[in-house]
Amino acid sequence: IEAGCDDFISKPVDSSELLARVRSLLKVKAYNDHMRNYEQELETEVVRRTKELNTALVMIEETALETINRLAAAAECRDQYTGSHILRMSRYAEAIAKKMGLDSGFVKSLLYAASMHDIGKIGIPDKILMKSGKLNNKEWEIMQQHTVIGAKILNGSKQDYMKLAEEIALTHHEKWNGTGYPQGLKGKHIPISGRIVAVADVFDALISERPYKPSSSSREAFTIIKNERGTHFDPDIIDAFIAIKQEVLAIVEQYKDSV
């Protein structure tokens, strides 16, 4: 038994005892085989269920992101933006954050939150929002309030990405040198989410045609963005943005405006 035997029988062998011992050992073997197979089946089932759960979670995330983008697009439509603008700029923001080595959870939340940066435009009168010419001083003051309106709309959520969306809505028009709005924040007093989305939003606005301006080429837009390094934009974010130029151009190509 110490050597590893399961059982032994003494001589002279009794046939009845031998059969009983054999039957008993066969039952033990059958039980052990059953347990071994059960463990394997259980492991296989766990793997299958885990795969199904991960697939369901991906579908939920994709559905949530699509819902956010469509709701944001509904607000943007009043400004004659396309849904493609929202898709592009949110993915520029995601790519910048990844290049900067920011936390993966923050990067994912940023992808969701960036889409809602201009949600406050839903509270701006059509005569101002859709004006083809330059806004006068009074109209510009009203337009600037879309940041505050957006933050109020998004305020009070317990979800991290909604809290981030509120932060972005309020701060994405702040400037590195303190000349932005609505609070005139300067440098790193501006949340990094707002600083990242500012670059993504301005770049896409430059390459997009609007009723009040023609579109710029990607090369022109990159030059303008680069020239605003340290004035409008955080230098570190501009460096990251320039470093992923090819990825940005791929996003532009993937999410072209529909004709």
C-alpha positions as CSV (number, residue, x, y, z in Angstrom):
1,I,0.0,0.0,0.0
2,E,2.9,2.4,0.8
3,A,4.3,1.6,-2.6
4,G,1.0,2.8,-4.3
5,C,-1.2,-0.3,-4.4
6,D,-4.9,0.3,-4.0
7,D,-5.6,-3.1,-2.3
8,F,-4.1,-6.5,-1.6
9,I,-5.4,-10.0,-0.9
10,S,-3.7,-12.7,1.2
11,K,-3.1,-16.2,0.1
12,P,-4.7,-18.7,-0.1
13,V,-7.1,-16.7,-2.3
14,D,-10.8,-17.0,-1.5
15,S,-12.8,-16.7,-4.7
16,S,-15.7,-14.9,-3.0
17,E,-13.4,-12.4,-1.3
18,L,-11.5,-11.9,-4.6
19,L,-14.8,-11.1,-6.5
20,A,-16.0,-8.8,-3.8
21,R,-12.6,-6.9,-3.8
22,V,-12.7,-6.6,-7.6
23,R,-16.2,-5.3,-7.7
24,S,-15.3,-2.8,-5.0
25,L,-12.2,-1.6,-6.9
26,L,-14.2,-1.3,-10.1
27,K,-16.7,0.9,-8.4
28,V,-13.9,3.1,-7.1
29,K,-12.4,3.3,-10.6
30,A,-15.8,4.2,-12.1
31,Y,-16.2,6.9,-9.5
32,N,-12.7,8.3,-10.1
33,D,-13.3,8.3,-13.9
34,H,-16.6,10.0,-13.4
35,M,-15.0,12.8,-11.3
36,R,-12.2,13.2,-13.7
37,N,-14.6,13.6,-16.6
38,Y,-16.9,15.8,-14.6
39,E,-14.0,18.2,-13.8
40,Q,-13.1,18.4,-17.5
41,E,-16.7,19.0,-18.5
42,L,-17.0,21.6,-15.8
43,E,-13.8,23.4,-17.0
44,T,-15.1,23.3,-20.6
45,E,-18.5,24.7,-19.5
46,V,-16.8,27.5,-17.5
47,V,-14.7,28.4,-20.5
48,R,-17.9,28.4,-22.7
49,R,-19.9,30.5,-20.3
50,T,-17.1,33.0,-19.8
51,K,-16.8,33.4,-23.6
52,E,-20.5,34.0,-23.9
53,L,-20.4,36.5,-21.0
54,N,-17.5,38.4,-22.6
55,T,-19.3,38.5,-25.9
56,A,-22.4,39.8,-24.2
57,L,-20.4,42.5,-22.4
58,V,-18.8,43.6,-25.7
59,M,-22.3,43.9,-27.2
60,I,-23.6,45.9,-24.3
61,E,-20.6,48.3,-24.5
62,E,-21.0,48.7,-28.3
63,T,-24.7,49.3,-27.8
64,A,-24.1,51.8,-25.1
65,L,-21.5,53.6,-27.2
66,E,-23.8,53.7,-30.3
67,T,-26.7,55.0,-28.2
68,I,-24.5,57.8,-26.8
69,N,-23.2,58.7,-30.3
70,R,-26.7,58.8,-31.7
71,L,-28.1,61.0,-28.9
72,A,-25.1,63.3,-29.2
73,A,-25.6,63.3,-33.0
74,A,-29.2,64.4,-32.5
75,A,-28.0,67.5,-30.6
76,E,-25.2,68.1,-33.2
77,C,-27.7,67.9,-36.1
78,R,-29.0,71.3,-35.1
79,D,-25.5,72.7,-35.7
80,Q,-25.5,70.9,-39.1
81,Y,-22.7,68.5,-37.9
82,T,-22.7,64.9,-39.1
83,G,-22.5,61.9,-36.9
84,S,-19.2,61.2,-38.5
85,H,-17.7,64.3,-36.7
86,I,-18.6,62.7,-33.3
87,L,-17.2,59.3,-34.3
88,R,-13.9,60.8,-35.5
89,M,-13.2,63.2,-32.7
90,S,-14.0,60.7,-30.0
91,R,-11.6,58.3,-31.6
92,Y,-8.8,60.9,-32.0
93,A,-9.2,61.6,-28.3
94,E,-9.0,57.9,-27.5
95,A,-5.9,57.5,-29.6
96,I,-4.2,60.5,-28.0
97,A,-4.9,59.2,-24.5
98,K,-3.4,55.8,-25.5
99,K,-0.3,57.4,-26.9
100,M,0.2,59.3,-23.7
101,G,0.1,56.1,-21.7
102,L,-3.0,57.0,-19.7
103,D,-4.9,54.4,-17.6
104,S,-6.9,52.0,-19.8
105,G,-10.1,52.6,-17.8
106,F,-9.7,56.4,-18.4
107,V,-9.1,55.8,-22.1
108,K,-12.3,53.7,-22.5
109,S,-14.4,56.3,-20.5
110,L,-12.9,59.1,-22.7
111,L,-14.1,57.3,-25.9
112,Y,-17.7,57.3,-24.4
113,A,-17.5,60.8,-22.9
114,A,-15.9,62.7,-25.7
115,S,-19.0,62.2,-27.9
116,M,-21.1,64.4,-25.6
117,H,-18.7,67.4,-25.6
118,D,-21.2,69.7,-27.3
119,I,-24.4,68.3,-25.9
120,G,-25.1,71.7,-24.5
121,K,-25.8,73.1,-28.0
122,I,-29.2,71.7,-27.7
123,G,-30.0,74.7,-25.5
124,I,-28.7,77.3,-27.9
125,P,-31.4,79.1,-30.1
126,D,-31.4,78.1,-33.8
127,K,-30.9,81.6,-35.0
128,I,-27.5,81.7,-33.3
129,L,-26.5,78.0,-33.8
130,M,-27.3,77.9,-37.5
131,K,-26.2,81.4,-38.4
132,S,-24.1,81.3,-41.5
133,G,-22.2,84.5,-40.8
134,K,-20.0,85.7,-37.9
135,L,-21.7,86.0,-34.5
136,N,-21.9,89.4,-32.9
137,N,-20.7,89.9,-29.3
138,K,-24.1,89.2,-27.7
139,E,-24.6,86.1,-29.8
140,W,-21.1,84.9,-29.0
141,E,-21.8,85.2,-25.3
142,I,-24.9,83.1,-25.7
143,M,-23.0,80.5,-27.8
144,Q,-20.3,80.2,-25.1
145,Q,-23.0,79.1,-22.7
146,H,-23.3,75.7,-24.4
147,T,-20.4,74.5,-22.2
148,V,-22.3,75.4,-19.0
149,I,-25.6,74.0,-20.4
150,G,-23.9,70.7,-21.3
151,A,-22.3,70.3,-17.9
152,K,-25.7,70.9,-16.3
153,I,-27.4,68.3,-18.5
154,L,-24.7,65.7,-17.6
155,N,-24.5,66.6,-13.9
156,G,-25.4,64.2,-11.1
157,S,-24.6,60.8,-12.7
158,K,-22.9,58.0,-10.7
159,Q,-21.2,56.6,-13.9
160,D,-17.6,57.5,-14.3
161,Y,-17.9,58.2,-18.0
162,M,-20.8,60.5,-17.4
163,K,-18.8,62.4,-14.8
164,L,-16.0,62.7,-17.4
165,A,-18.5,63.8,-20.0
166,E,-19.6,66.6,-17.7
167,E,-16.0,67.7,-17.2
168,I,-15.4,67.6,-20.9
169,A,-18.5,69.6,-21.8
170,L,-17.5,72.3,-19.4
171,T,-13.8,72.6,-20.2
172,H,-13.2,71.6,-23.9
173,H,-13.1,75.3,-24.9
174,E,-10.5,76.3,-22.3
175,K,-7.1,77.3,-23.6
176,W,-3.6,76.4,-22.3
177,N,-2.8,80.2,-22.1
178,G,-5.9,81.0,-20.1
179,T,-7.8,82.8,-22.8
180,G,-10.5,80.2,-23.3
181,Y,-14.0,79.9,-21.8
182,P,-16.2,79.6,-19.7
183,Q,-13.8,79.8,-16.7
184,G,-10.6,81.1,-18.2
185,L,-8.6,78.1,-16.8
186,K,-4.9,78.0,-17.6
187,G,-2.4,75.2,-18.1
188,K,-2.9,72.1,-16.0
189,H,-5.7,73.7,-14.1
190,I,-7.7,72.5,-17.2
191,P,-8.6,68.8,-16.7
192,I,-6.6,66.6,-19.0
193,S,-9.9,65.3,-20.5
194,G,-10.8,68.8,-21.7
195,R,-7.3,69.4,-23.0
196,I,-7.3,66.2,-25.1
197,V,-10.8,66.8,-26.5
198,A,-9.9,70.4,-27.3
199,V,-7.3,69.1,-29.8
200,A,-9.5,66.4,-31.2
201,D,-12.5,68.8,-31.6
202,V,-10.6,71.6,-33.3
203,F,-8.7,69.3,-35.7
204,D,-11.9,67.8,-36.9
205,A,-13.6,71.2,-37.1
206,L,-10.8,72.3,-39.3
207,I,-11.1,69.4,-41.8
208,S,-14.9,69.6,-41.9
209,E,-16.9,71.9,-44.1
210,R,-19.4,74.2,-42.3
211,P,-22.0,76.7,-43.6
212,Y,-19.7,79.5,-42.5
213,K,-16.3,78.1,-43.8
214,P,-14.8,75.7,-46.2
215,S,-12.9,72.6,-45.0
216,S,-9.1,72.6,-44.6
217,S,-6.8,69.8,-45.8
218,S,-5.4,67.4,-43.3
219,R,-2.0,68.9,-43.9
220,E,-3.2,72.4,-43.2
221,A,-5.1,71.3,-40.1
222,F,-2.0,69.6,-38.7
223,T,0.0,72.8,-39.3
224,I,-2.6,75.0,-37.6
225,I,-2.8,72.6,-34.6
226,K,1.0,72.4,-34.3
227,N,1.3,76.2,-34.4
228,E,-1.1,76.5,-31.4
229,R,1.2,74.3,-29.3
230,G,1.7,76.1,-25.9
231,T,-0.9,78.8,-26.6
232,H,-4.3,77.1,-27.3
233,F,-3.2,73.6,-26.6
234,D,-1.2,71.6,-24.0
235,P,2.3,71.0,-25.6
236,D,2.4,67.4,-24.4
237,I,-0.9,66.6,-26.0
238,I,0.1,68.2,-29.3
239,D,3.3,66.1,-29.3
240,A,1.3,62.9,-28.8
241,F,-1.2,64.0,-31.5
242,I,1.6,64.7,-34.0
243,A,3.2,61.3,-33.1
244,I,0.0,59.5,-34.1
245,K,-0.6,61.4,-37.4
246,Q,-1.0,58.2,-39.5
247,E,-3.5,56.8,-37.0
248,V,-5.5,60.1,-37.1
249,L,-5.5,60.0,-40.9
250,A,-6.7,56.4,-40.8
251,I,-9.6,57.5,-38.6
252,V,-10.4,60.3,-41.0
253,E,-10.5,57.8,-43.9
254,Q,-12.6,55.3,-41.9
255,Y,-15.3,57.7,-40.8
256,K,-15.8,59.9,-43.8
257,D,-18.8,62.2,-43.9
258,S,-21.7,60.6,-45.8
259,V,-22.5,62.4,-49.0
